[in-house]
Amino acid sequence: MSETNGHRKLRLGMVGGGEGAFIGGVHRIAARLDDRFELVAGALASEAARAHRSAAALGLDPKRSYADFEVMAREEAARPDGIEAVSIVTPNHMHAPVATAFLRAGIHVICDKPMTRKLEEAEALAEEVRASNALFVLTHNYTGYAMVRQARAMVEAGKLGRIRVVQVEYPQDWLTEPVETDGTKQAVWRTDPARAGAAGSLGDIGTHAMNLASFVSCLEPREVCAELTSFVAGRAVDDDVQMLIRYESGAKGMLWASQVSPGNENGLKLRVYGETAGLEWLQTAPDSLRVSPFGEPPYLLSRGGPGLTPEVAEMGRVPAGHPEGFLEAFGNIYSAAADAILAHERGEPRPLGLLPGVADGLAGMRFISAALRSSQAGGVWTAL
């Protein structure tokens, strides 16, 4: 049994994420960043030869390289040294069946977002989570940034007063041309409704934007007025989303997600305005949080600097001025997942804290469903 900093290292499996995949590598780095997990098994691709090549490249024991995720769930659950958690990094259409198999085997699940391809699948998966003794974590990784946590803490503490306006945008440009027709792997499945679901940019990055806005503002959307557009000819899913949001509290919001906006690589940006102050955070400069008290000069809070809550101050791995970003935020999610799994192992009641879970997954799928229905009806206000 290996230990790191007093913690037992957890045995991790992975489904998906084989050769040519992007997000699988990110999850593997995040899982190892704080030495909380050790990857020991995988069903890394849907085709057997590719799955075994991928496992060999990662140094996995050939006996624990599987060509079928259901076989993996069954055999790993039966081993005395079997995996304790599985990371699901497949295209969206496989999230529900893979998660279901491992939950039924009693293995904790760490799943990439969105939770499923369809709302009906999400509701069925939520029932599986409720029936299982295993935990379900959804990797909305932007909630793992230190300054995002600081922003939420300030909202919770009333530093902004009652929230009035929430604006979030997430523009990219990588689908400006029809790269899916060239066989680009990441584009092929993301623009295929059978694998990604009916939502394109809405499901891929719009759900991240919505989740970030809700996480920081502590507000839940009630209705959306959405317009989804496929600007690239022949594309079967949306590549640009613009919408208005009405929150349960009476606050108003705006969301823009686009993958056809030249000059934007990963431009996630959040602004939250209350009665007494505003906050602004950019994923491209994630170590800073701009705070604007009404009638006073704005100021910056920095990761590792003064003025942070004790919990946020402890999140950094390196001193202030040494940038932390995407991988570290992902690592925070994985480390918190390890804490939750070990606490669960001790018999503590299903502690997820600020970790995204099945409720966030359901909220994301209801958001997608409402936005699709709103746009199809010509942009009418549609309830979640």
N, C-alpha and C positions, 0 to 999 in steps of 0.2 A: 504494500500500500504506500503510494508516494504522497508526500505532503509538501506544501509550499506555504511559507509564512503561517504555519499552524493550521492550514486548511488541507483537508484531504482532496487530492486531485480526482475529479470525476471522470469516469469513462464515457466517452462520447462517440456516437455513430453519426453518419451523414447519409442522407438520401439525396441524390443529385450532386451537382457541383463537380462533375468530372472534367476531362480535358476539353478546353474551349469555352468553359463556363467562366463568368465573371464573379457572380456573387458568392459562389462556393468558396473561392479563395479568400474573399473578405471575411466570411464567417470563420474560416479556419484560423486566420490571423487573429481575429477578435477573441476566439475561444482560448488561444494560447497566450494572449498578450499579458495576462496576469497569472499565467500558469495555473489556471483553475480547472482546465479540462485537458484530457489527452485523447486524441482521435485514435480509435482502435478498430473500427469496423466501418463498412460502408457498402451501399448499393449506389455507386456513383454515376451510373448512366443506365439508360433503358435498354441498351444493347449490350449483351454479355461481354463481348471481346473488348469493347471500349471501357466498360465498367472495370474489368480486371486490369487493363493497361493503366487506367487512372489510379487504381489502388496500388499497383506496383510502383508507380511514379511517386506516390506518397509514402512508400515504405510500409504499407499495411500487410499484415499476415495474410497470405493468399487464402487461408482457410476462413478468414473473416471478410473476404470480398464476396459480395453477393450479387447475383444477377436479378434478384426479385426481392422487392422490399418486404413482401409478406413473409417470405422465407426468413429474411433477416430478422424481422420482429419476433417471429416464433423461436428461432434458434438462439438469438441473443437473450431472450427472456429466460430460456432454459439453462443457460450457462451460469456457473457460479461466479464467473468473472465477466458476465455480460454487460453491455452498455447500460448506463443509468439514464442517459438522455440522448435524444436524436435531434440533429439539426436538419430541417427540411428546406432545401434550396432548389427545388424543382420549378418548372413553369407552373402557373397558377392552377391549372386544371388537375394537378396531382396533389395539391396540398391536402384536400379533404380525405381522399382515400389513404394516403400515407399516414397522416396524423391519426386517423381512426384506428389503423392497424396497430400503431405503437401505443396509443392510449389504452386500447383493449389488452395489450400485453403488459400494461403497468409501467411503461417507460415514459419518462417526462419528455415533453415535446417543446422544441424551440423552432418556431416556424417563421419563414420570411413572409412579408406582406405582399398584396392583400391576403387576408386569411383564406379565402376561397375564390372560385371563379364566379359563383352566383350566390345570391342572398339565401336561397333555399338550402344550398350546401352549407353555408355558414350557420344557419339555424340548426341543422342536423348535427353539425360538428360541435356546436355549443352543448347540445344534449349529451354527446359523447364525453365532453369534458366534465360535465356535471356528474355523469355516471362513473367516471374513472377516479382512481386514487392518485393519478399522476397530474402533475402541473402542466399548464399550457402557457407558453410565453410567445408573444408576437414581436418580431424585431422591428418596431418603429424606432430605428436607431437615432433619429434626430432628438428624441427625448433624452438621450444619453449625454448630450453636450452639457458641460458644466454651467455655461452661461444661460442655457435654456432652463436648467433647473433653478438658477438664480432668478430668472424672470418670473417663473411660476411662483417661487417663494415670495417675491415682492407683491405679486397679485394677491396671493393668499393672505398676506399680512396687511392688505388694504392700502399699500403704498400708492396705488393709482386711484383709489376711491372706486366707485361703481364703474364698471367697464361699459363704455359706450360704443366703441368702434374697434373692429378687428379686421386687419387687412393682411393677406398672405399671398405670395406669388411664388411660382416655381417654374421659371422658364429654362429650357434647354434648346439646343439646335441640331442634335445629332440625327433627327429624322426629317430634316428639311428636304432631303432628296429621298426617293423611294429605295433606300438601301436594302430593304427586305427582298427586293427582286434580284439583288446581287448575291443572295445567300448569306448575308451577315447574320450570324447565329442569334445575337441578342435582339435584332430587329425582327427576324422571321417569326419567332413565337410571340413576341409582344404585339405584333400587328395581326395575329391570327385569333379571331374570336373563339375558336374551338379550344385554344390553349390559354389565352389570356382572359377570356371573357368578353362581354360586349363593350367594356370600357377600355380604351387605349391609354392615352396620356392621363385620363381621369383615374384609372386604376393604378397605373404605374407610379405616377408622381403626385397626382391630385389627392390621393388618399394620404400621402405623407404630409402635404400642405394642410389638409383638414385636421389631421391628427395633431400636428404641431400647434395649430391655432387653438384647438380645444384644450390641449394639455397646458399651455401657458395661460390662457384666459380663464380656465376652469369653467368654461361655458359649453353647453351642448346645443348644436343647431336644431331648430324646430322645422324650418322650411327652407327650400332653396328655389331659386329662379335661375335656370341654367341654360346655356347655349353651348352645345358640343359641335365642333366642326372637324371635318376631314379635309384639310387643305390640299394634300397630295392626292392627285387623281388616282382612283382605283384602290385607295387604302380602305380597308374594311372596318377600321375603328377610328375613333377621334384622335386627332393629334394636337388639338387646342381646345381648352375649356375656359369659359368665362361665366362667373355666376355671382349672384347676390345671395346673402345668407341672412335669415332672421333667427336669432338665438332665443332660447327659452326665457332668458332674463329680460328680453326687450332690446338687447344690444343688436347692432347691425354689422354685417361683415361683407367682405368682397374676397373672392378667390380667383386667381388666374393660374392655370397650369398649361404649359405649352412645350412641345418638343420640336417646333418648327420656327424658332425665333433666333435667327443668326446673331452671333456674338455672345450668346449665353451658353455657358458650359454646364453649370449646376447652380443657378441663381436663386436658391431658396432664400426668401426674405419675409420676416414677420414684423408687423407693427401693431401694437395694442395701445389704445388710448382710453383713459378713464377720466373721471371728473377732475382729478388733481395732477395727473402726470401721464406721460407716455413712455413706451419702451420700444426699442428697435433692435433687431438681431439679424445678422446676415451669415449664412452658412459659409460664404467666402472669406469672412473674417470672424471666425467662430469664438475666438477668445475674448471678444469685447461685447459689452452690452451698453447701448446708449440709453440714458435715462434723461427725460425732459420734464422736470417739475414745472407746472404752470407758473409763469411770471418770474422764473429764475433761470440762470444759465444752465444749459444741459451739461451733463458730465458722463464720463465713461467709467464703467466697472470692468476690471480685467481678471481673467482667470489667474488665480494665484496671488492677486493683489488684495488690498484692504477693502473692507466694506461688504464682504460676502458672508452668507450664512455659514455656520460651522460645517454643515453637511457638504455644501458646495466647495468650501475651502479645502476639504479633504479629498476631493475628486481628482485633483491633478496628479500626474506622475512625474512631471519635471518642473523645475522652478519657473516662475513667471518670466515671460519674454521668450521662452522656448515653445514654439507653436504646437498645440495639439489640435487634432481635427477628426476626420471621418472615422478612421480606424479606432482611435481612442474612444470615441462615442460609442461605437459598436462594442468595443471591449467593455465599457461600463455596463452595457446591457447584459453581456455574457457573465460578467463577474457578479452582477446582481442576481442573475438567474442561478448561478452556483450557490450563492447565499440562500436563496429561496429553497433550492432543492435540499441543501444540507439541513436547513431549519425544518423542512417537511419531514426529513428522515428522522429528526429528533422528536417528531410528534407535535410540533408546533402547528397551529391551524393555518394551512395554505397561505403563507405570507408572500404576497407579491409586491406590496408597497406601491411604488411609482412605476413598477415594471408593467409594460403593456401586456395585456392578456386577452382572453376570449371576449370580454366586453368591448374592448377597443376594436377587435376584429369584426364583431357584429355591427358596431357603430360605423365602421368603414364601409361595410357592405350595404348597410341601409342608406348611407350617404350616396354611394354609387347608384343604387337602385333609384333613389329619388331624383338624382341629377339626370339619369337616363330618361326617366319618365317625363320630367319637366321639359327637357330638350325636345323629345319626340312630340310633345303636345304644343310646341311652339314657344317654349319659355314661360309657361305658367308657373305660378307659385305652387310647389308640391311639398307635402309634409313627409318628414322622415318617419 
